[in-house]
């Protein structure tokens, strides 16, 4: 994996944050990092593929700032060691995804 710049301190890092900044980020936000929450390389590939296949928000039809939302079944499959499938996700704009997430 090529080095990138740490989002926290600007130093070279193997991922988005160096180990020190990653720990600080988790401590201050109270949330595990993106990767520790299950958004790994396989998820990133699935997300890119889903957004390439459907270029609009399922809820409002927007075509900008699209994200991929997972169903509860998606994480259940992953917990059982299975891959998350396209049918386990839906395309939502960031606004609809945030609204939906807040309603849970």
SEDONU-432765 format. One record per atom (N, C-alpha, C, CB): residue in three letters; x, y, z. Coordinates in nm, 4 decimals. Atoms other than C-alpha are relative to their C-alpha. Glycine has a CB too. Example, Ala and Ser with C-alpha at 12.3 -4.5 7.8 and 13.67 -1.06 7.14 Angstrom:
2
ala  0.0890  -0.1190  0.0000
ala  1.2300  -0.4500  0.7800
ala  0.0900  0.1200  0.0000
ala  -0.0992  0.0027  0.1246
ser  -0.0820  -0.1190  -0.0060
ser  1.3670  -0.1060  0.7140
ser  -0.0770  0.1090  0.0730
ser  0.0414  0.0462  -0.1415
//
This chain:
104
unk  0.0848  -0.1178  0.0000
unk  0.0000  0.0000  0.0000
unk  0.0892  0.1238  0.0000
unk  -0.0964  -0.0001  0.1224
unk  -0.0836  -0.1196  0.0040
unk  0.1486  0.3377  -0.0944
unk  -0.0278  0.0905  0.1201
unk  -0.0233  0.0769  -0.1308
unk  0.0170  -0.0931  -0.1114
unk  0.2029  0.5958  0.1768
unk  -0.0899  0.1143  -0.0424
unk  0.1361  0.0538  0.0486
unk  0.0824  -0.1178  0.0231
unk  -0.0452  0.8791  0.2083
unk  0.0315  0.0996  0.1103
unk  -0.1529  -0.0357  -0.0034
unk  -0.0224  -0.1030  -0.1010
unk  -0.0614  1.1914  0.4207
unk  -0.1045  -0.0173  0.1101
unk  -0.0071  0.1439  -0.0627
unk  0.0896  0.0135  -0.1149
unk  -0.2103  1.1564  0.7704
unk  -0.0935  0.1203  0.0057
unk  0.0806  -0.0132  0.1325
unk  0.0991  -0.1069  -0.0094
unk  -0.5326  1.3587  0.8014
unk  0.0157  0.0814  0.1276
unk  -0.1398  -0.0578  -0.0070
unk  -0.0150  -0.0688  -0.1272
unk  -0.4400  1.4496  1.1571
unk  0.1221  0.0888  0.0087
unk  0.0049  -0.0988  0.1088
unk  -0.1248  -0.0742  -0.0212
unk  -0.0765  1.5590  1.1507
unk  0.0740  0.0352  -0.1288
unk  0.0910  -0.0797  0.0881
unk  -0.0653  -0.0308  0.1261
unk  0.0232  1.5651  0.7839
unk  0.1252  -0.0803  -0.0282
unk  0.0335  0.1422  -0.0033
unk  -0.1175  0.0846  0.0200
unk  0.3030  1.3120  0.8274
unk  -0.0355  -0.1188  -0.0896
unk  0.0557  -0.0494  0.1359
unk  0.0288  0.1198  0.0804
unk  0.3385  1.0078  0.5959
unk  -0.0640  -0.1092  0.0861
unk  0.1294  -0.0534  -0.0660
unk  0.0724  0.1053  -0.0731
unk  0.1049  0.7226  0.6962
unk  -0.0364  -0.1123  -0.0955
unk  -0.1279  0.0567  0.0680
unk  0.0413  0.1153  0.0803
unk  0.0048  0.3764  0.5754
unk  -0.1465  0.0077  -0.0404
unk  0.0249  -0.1285  0.0764
unk  0.1424  -0.0149  0.0293
unk  -0.3635  0.4736  0.5767
unk  -0.0370  0.1464  0.0043
unk  -0.0863  -0.0805  0.0993
unk  0.0431  -0.1394  -0.0059
unk  -0.5671  0.7882  0.6285
unk  0.0550  0.0732  0.1217
unk  -0.1506  0.0072  0.0005
unk  -0.0575  -0.0613  -0.1199
unk  -0.4165  0.8487  0.9752
unk  0.1157  -0.0854  0.0514
unk  -0.1078  0.0173  0.1102
unk  -0.1086  0.0739  -0.0643
unk  -0.0940  0.7546  1.1505
unk  -0.0564  -0.0635  0.1272
unk  0.1230  0.0939  0.0323
unk  0.0529  0.0674  -0.1194
unk  -0.1352  0.5269  1.4568
unk  -0.0345  0.0952  0.1146
unk  0.0999  -0.1012  0.0487
unk  0.0266  -0.0938  -0.1088
unk  -0.1147  0.8171  1.7029
unk  -0.1255  0.0818  -0.0267
unk  0.1192  0.0927  0.0205
unk  0.1178  -0.0810  0.0338
unk  -0.3720  1.0295  1.5201
unk  -0.1261  -0.0852  -0.0066
unk  0.0213  0.0718  -0.1335
unk  0.1145  0.0906  0.0039
unk  -0.5982  0.7284  1.4697
unk  -0.0544  -0.0196  0.1419
unk  0.0398  -0.1368  -0.0633
unk  0.0419  0.0185  -0.1392
unk  -0.6052  0.6667  1.8468
unk  -0.0635  0.1269  0.0539
unk  0.1194  -0.0408  0.0877
unk  0.0545  -0.1288  -0.0452
unk  -0.6658  1.0368  1.9145
unk  -0.1374  0.0253  -0.0612
unk  0.0960  0.1151  -0.0363
unk  0.1286  -0.0173  0.0693
unk  -0.9470  1.0471  1.6564
unk  -0.1080  -0.0846  0.0670
unk  0.0129  -0.0383  -0.1500
unk  0.0964  0.0877  -0.0657
unk  -1.1200  0.7501  1.8189
unk  -0.0338  0.0514  0.1402
unk  0.0548  -0.1433  0.0077
unk  0.0228  -0.0496  -0.1350
unk  -1.0764  0.9010  2.1649
unk  -0.0881  0.1247  -0.0006
unk  0.1330  0.0303  0.0680
unk  0.0743  -0.1261  0.0001
unk  -1.2140  1.2451  2.0737
unk  -0.1383  -0.0124  -0.0625
unk  0.0784  0.1054  -0.0731
unk  0.1316  0.0127  0.0633
unk  -1.5021  1.1327  1.8502
unk  -0.0861  -0.1048  0.0680
unk  0.0155  -0.0345  -0.1466
unk  0.0755  0.1066  -0.0635
unk  -1.6009  0.8303  2.0554
unk  -0.0436  -0.1078  -0.0975
unk  -0.1199  0.0568  0.0685
unk  0.0357  0.0980  0.1030
unk  -1.6285  0.6297  1.7332
unk  0.1251  -0.0672  -0.0525
unk  -0.0775  0.0666  -0.1155
unk  -0.1126  0.0662  0.0657
unk  -1.4012  0.3679  1.5860
unk  0.0205  0.0606  -0.1397
unk  -0.0242  -0.1541  -0.0094
unk  -0.0276  -0.0502  0.1338
unk  -1.2374  0.4584  1.2583
unk  -0.0895  -0.0688  -0.1029
unk  0.1477  -0.0206  -0.0355
unk  0.0761  0.0504  0.1143
unk  -1.4086  0.3979  0.9257
unk  0.0289  -0.1486  -0.0229
unk  0.0334  0.0810  -0.1269
unk  -0.0402  0.1382  0.0252
unk  -1.2128  0.0757  0.8745
unk  -0.0429  -0.0922  0.1134
unk  0.1510  -0.0084  -0.0196
unk  0.0380  0.0844  -0.1131
unk  -1.2774  -0.0568  1.2238
unk  -0.1507  -0.0197  0.0098
unk  0.0517  0.0599  0.1288
unk  0.1455  0.0171  0.0015
unk  -1.6508  -0.0038  1.1703
unk  -0.0438  -0.0942  -0.1115
unk  -0.0693  0.1354  -0.0162
unk  0.0339  0.1002  0.1005
unk  -1.6337  -0.2510  0.8807
unk  0.0083  0.0474  -0.1433
unk  -0.1352  -0.0495  0.0249
unk  -0.0102  -0.0536  0.1355
unk  -1.5804  -0.0242  0.5816
unk  0.1408  -0.0256  -0.0536
unk  -0.0333  0.1523  -0.0024
unk  -0.1314  0.0429  0.0455
unk  -1.2857  -0.2169  0.4399
unk  0.0134  0.0143  -0.1519
unk  0.0256  -0.1449  0.0420
unk  -0.0255  -0.0108  0.1445
unk  -1.1420  -0.2457  0.0887
unk  -0.1115  -0.0652  -0.0817
unk  0.1348  -0.0645  -0.0352
unk  0.1097  0.0662  0.0720
unk  -1.4159  -0.4892  -0.0169
unk  -0.1228  0.0903  -0.0039
unk  -0.0354  -0.1355  0.0664
unk  0.1128  -0.0932  -0.0032
unk  -1.6781  -0.2363  0.0947
unk  0.0234  0.1142  -0.0989
unk  -0.0208  0.0556  0.1430
unk  -0.0305  -0.1102  0.0912
unk  -1.5041  0.0412  -0.0992
unk  -0.0210  -0.0419  -0.1455
unk  0.1444  0.0483  0.0208
unk  0.0208  0.0501  0.1368
unk  -1.5043  -0.1717  -0.4165
unk  -0.1483  -0.0141  -0.0309
unk  0.0706  -0.1355  -0.0193
unk  0.1440  0.0156  0.0188
unk  -1.8716  -0.2585  -0.3711
unk  -0.0676  0.1363  -0.0133
unk  -0.0615  -0.0789  0.1170
unk  0.0573  -0.1346  0.0031
unk  -1.9559  0.1064  -0.3059
unk  0.0239  0.0665  -0.1358
unk  0.0599  0.0862  0.1125
unk  -0.0305  -0.0591  0.1321
unk  -1.7793  0.2253  -0.6217
unk  -0.0825  -0.0659  -0.1095
unk  0.1504  -0.0137  -0.0325
unk  0.0749  0.0732  0.1024
unk  -1.9470  -0.0464  -0.8287
unk  -0.1486  0.0382  0.0044
unk  0.0170  -0.1528  0.0196
unk  0.1423  -0.0332  -0.0141
unk  -2.2954  0.0280  -0.6915
unk  -0.0287  0.1406  -0.0519
unk  -0.0437  -0.0117  0.1471
unk  0.0201  -0.1378  0.0463
unk  -2.2576  0.4037  -0.7561
unk  0.0228  0.0148  -0.1498
unk  0.0926  0.0941  0.0747
unk  -0.0215  -0.0012  0.1448
unk  -2.1312  0.3335  -1.1072
unk  -0.1231  -0.0561  -0.0722
unk  0.1267  -0.0820  -0.0370
unk  0.1169  0.0626  0.0612
unk  -2.4352  0.1135  -1.1820
unk  -0.1272  0.0832  0.0155
unk  -0.0218  -0.1365  0.0601
unk  0.1173  -0.0849  -0.0234
unk  -2.6933  0.3513  -1.0303
unk  0.0487  0.1386  0.0342
unk  -0.0910  -0.0566  0.1137
unk  -0.0544  -0.1350  -0.0151
unk  -2.6179  0.7197  -1.0650
unk  -0.1017  0.0996  0.0542
unk  0.0521  0.0490  -0.1324
unk  0.0995  -0.0890  -0.0598
unk  -2.9137  0.8595  -0.8684
unk  -0.0419  -0.0546  0.1363
unk  -0.1236  0.0157  -0.0932
unk  0.0463  0.0363  -0.1334
unk  -3.0519  0.8583  -0.5131
unk  -0.1322  -0.0756  -0.0118
unk  -0.0162  0.1263  0.0896
unk  0.1218  0.0808  0.0000
unk  -3.3149  0.5896  -0.4579
unk  -0.1183  0.0771  0.0579
unk  0.0220  -0.1288  0.0790
unk  0.1090  -0.0711  -0.0675
unk  -3.5178  0.8216  -0.2331
unk  -0.0444  0.1267  -0.0726
unk  0.0419  0.0353  0.1397
unk  0.0405  -0.1308  0.0546
unk  -3.5082  1.1665  -0.3972
unk  0.0394  0.0215  -0.1460
unk  0.0600  0.1097  0.0830
unk  -0.0393  -0.0136  0.1397
unk  -3.3466  1.1134  -0.7384
unk  0.1210  0.0887  -0.0253
unk  -0.1133  0.0524  -0.0764
unk  -0.1183  -0.0859  0.0159
unk  -3.0480  1.3436  -0.6743
unk  0.1122  -0.0775  -0.0689
unk  0.0482  0.0535  0.1379
unk  -0.1106  0.0637  0.0714
unk  -2.7411  1.2745  -0.8868
unk  0.1369  0.0418  0.0527
unk  -0.0090  0.0321  -0.1469
unk  -0.1260  -0.0477  -0.0572
unk  -2.4749  1.4487  -0.6745
unk  0.0187  -0.0540  0.1416
unk  0.0041  0.1541  0.0007
unk  -0.0371  0.0378  -0.1365
unk  -2.2944  1.3444  -0.3538
unk  -0.0660  -0.1318  0.0421
unk  -0.0387  0.1114  0.0978
unk  0.0629  0.1299  -0.0259
unk  -2.4094  0.9816  -0.3712
unk  0.0830  -0.0839  0.0960
unk  -0.0207  -0.0762  -0.1307
unk  -0.0620  0.0916  -0.0946
unk  -2.3335  0.7318  -0.0965
unk  -0.0682  -0.1359  -0.0137
unk  -0.0102  0.0540  0.1465
unk  0.0603  0.1327  0.0013
unk  -2.4076  0.3640  -0.0453
unk  -0.0382  -0.0344  0.1433
unk  0.0974  -0.1075  -0.0609
unk  0.0501  0.0362  -0.1325
unk  -2.6225  0.2615  0.2498
unk  -0.0181  -0.1504  0.0064
unk  -0.1336  0.0729  0.0317
unk  0.0112  0.1454  -0.0181
unk  -2.6120  -0.0925  0.3839
unk  -0.1277  -0.0343  0.0746
unk  0.1223  -0.0553  0.0759
unk  0.1149  0.0516  -0.0747
unk  -2.9071  -0.2940  0.5064
unk  0.0533  -0.0755  0.1220
unk  -0.0902  -0.0934  -0.0901
unk  -0.0449  0.0808  -0.1144
unk  -2.8939  -0.4741  0.8415
unk  0.0482  -0.1384  -0.0448
unk  -0.1139  -0.0148  0.1027
unk  -0.0416  0.1307  0.0516
unk  -2.8645  -0.7960  0.6392
unk  0.1444  0.0032  -0.0517
unk  -0.0948  -0.0451  -0.1120
unk  -0.1362  -0.0112  0.0524
unk  -2.5420  -0.6661  0.4844
unk  0.1029  -0.0292  0.1088
unk  0.0236  0.1399  -0.0589
unk  -0.0968  0.0213  -0.1078
unk  -2.3582  -0.6520  0.8176
unk  -0.0155  -0.1379  0.0604
unk  -0.0159  0.1063  0.1083
unk  0.0194  0.1367  -0.0498
unk  -2.5159  -0.9808  0.9275
unk  0.0754  -0.0978  -0.0895
unk  -0.1513  -0.0365  0.0055
unk  -0.0748  0.0857  0.0927
unk  -2.3719  -1.1436  0.6134
unk  0.1496  0.0123  0.0278
unk  -0.0312  0.0377  -0.1478
unk  -0.1427  -0.0204  -0.0233
unk  -2.0325  -0.9889  0.6806
unk  0.0432  -0.0671  0.1305
unk  0.0330  0.1505  0.0036
unk  -0.0325  0.0631  -0.1284
unk  -2.0393  -1.1105  1.0428
unk  0.0101  -0.1522  -0.0131
unk  -0.1057  0.0363  0.1052
unk  -0.0066  0.1449  0.0234
unk  -2.0967  -1.4645  0.9108
unk  0.1130  -0.0370  -0.0958
unk  -0.1332  -0.0505  -0.0553
unk  -0.1117  0.0265  0.0900
unk  -1.7919  -1.4292  0.6845
unk  -0.0375  -0.0007  -0.1469
unk  0.0613  -0.1300  0.0345
unk  0.0453  -0.0052  0.1394
unk  -1.9942  -1.3775  0.3662
unk  0.0195  0.1399  -0.0562
unk  -0.1483  -0.0420  -0.0113
unk  -0.0147  -0.1291  0.0658
unk  -1.9570  -1.0984  0.1142
unk  -0.1317  0.0762  0.0025
unk  0.0484  -0.0181  -0.1442
unk  0.1179  -0.0845  0.0158
unk  -2.1954  -0.8057  0.1090
unk  -0.0282  0.0095  -0.1492
unk  0.0208  0.1427  0.0643
unk  0.0390  0.0023  0.1413
unk  -2.3888  -0.8145  -0.2188
unk  -0.0641  0.1323  -0.0391
unk  -0.0970  -0.1166  -0.0283
unk  0.0656  -0.1207  0.0489
unk  -2.5274  -0.5373  -0.4370
unk  -0.1443  0.0089  0.0484
unk  0.0043  0.0043  -0.1520
unk  0.1403  -0.0025  -0.0445
unk  -2.8795  -0.6389  -0.3335
unk  -0.0123  0.0331  0.1495
unk  -0.0666  -0.1354  -0.0286
unk  0.0013  -0.0326  -0.1430
unk  -2.7815  -0.5673  0.0311
unk  0.0210  0.1490  0.0265
unk  0.1069  -0.0797  0.0719
unk  -0.0272  -0.1431  -0.0158
unk  -2.7196  -0.1961  -0.0324
unk  -0.0944  0.0807  -0.0885
unk  0.1477  0.0322  -0.0348
unk  0.0729  -0.0895  0.0878
unk  -2.8955  0.1041  -0.1792
unk  0.0756  0.1312  -0.0136
unk  -0.1424  0.0244  0.0527
unk  -0.0660  -0.1266  0.0279
unk  -2.7749  0.4275  -0.3337
unk  -0.0864  0.1129  0.0540
unk  0.0260  0.0176  -0.1522
unk  0.0683  -0.1163  -0.0560
unk  -2.8683  0.7415  -0.1420
unk  0.0920  0.1201  -0.0084
unk  -0.0437  -0.0256  0.1465
unk  -0.0828  -0.1202  -0.0091
unk  -2.7501  1.1006  -0.1590
unk  0.0376  0.0161  0.1475
unk  -0.0758  0.1288  -0.0559
unk  -0.0478  -0.0148  -0.1374
unk  -2.5636  1.2102  0.1534
unk  -0.1112  0.0508  0.0926
unk  0.1200  0.0957  0.0042
unk  0.1086  -0.0559  -0.0808
unk  -2.8662  1.4078  0.2774
unk  -0.1017  -0.1094  0.0381
unk  -0.0705  0.1147  -0.0770
unk  0.0963  0.1073  -0.0282
unk  -3.1089  1.1130  0.2475
unk  0.0614  -0.1073  0.0892
unk  -0.0496  -0.0632  -0.1308
unk  -0.0676  0.0999  -0.0829
unk  -2.8526  0.8744  0.3976
unk  0.0102  0.0478  0.1443
unk  0.1399  -0.0307  -0.0557
unk  -0.0085  -0.0558  -0.1350
unk  -2.8008  1.1055  0.6964
unk  -0.1364  -0.0004  0.0677
unk  0.0564  0.1425  -0.0043
unk  0.1357  -0.0017  -0.0539
unk  -3.1748  1.1466  0.7436
unk  -0.0448  -0.1398  0.0407
unk  -0.0970  0.0584  -0.1023
unk  0.0375  0.1378  -0.0269
unk  -3.2269  0.7715  0.7254
unk  0.0760  -0.0540  0.1216
unk  0.0267  -0.0875  -0.1232
unk  -0.0820  0.0466  -0.1124
unk  -2.9393  0.7028  0.9659
unk  -0.0474  0.0582  0.1319
unk  0.1462  0.0361  -0.0223
unk  0.0464  -0.0658  -0.1229
unk  -3.0736  0.9518  1.2206
unk  -0.1332  -0.0594  0.0451
unk  -0.0141  0.1528  -0.0218
unk  0.1301  0.0560  -0.0352
unk  -3.4147  0.7822  1.2090
unk  0.0111  -0.1370  0.0645
unk  -0.0871  -0.0090  -0.1225
unk  -0.0155  0.1358  -0.0552
unk  -3.2727  0.4433  1.3132
unk  0.0087  0.0003  0.1498
unk  0.1228  -0.0666  -0.0566
//
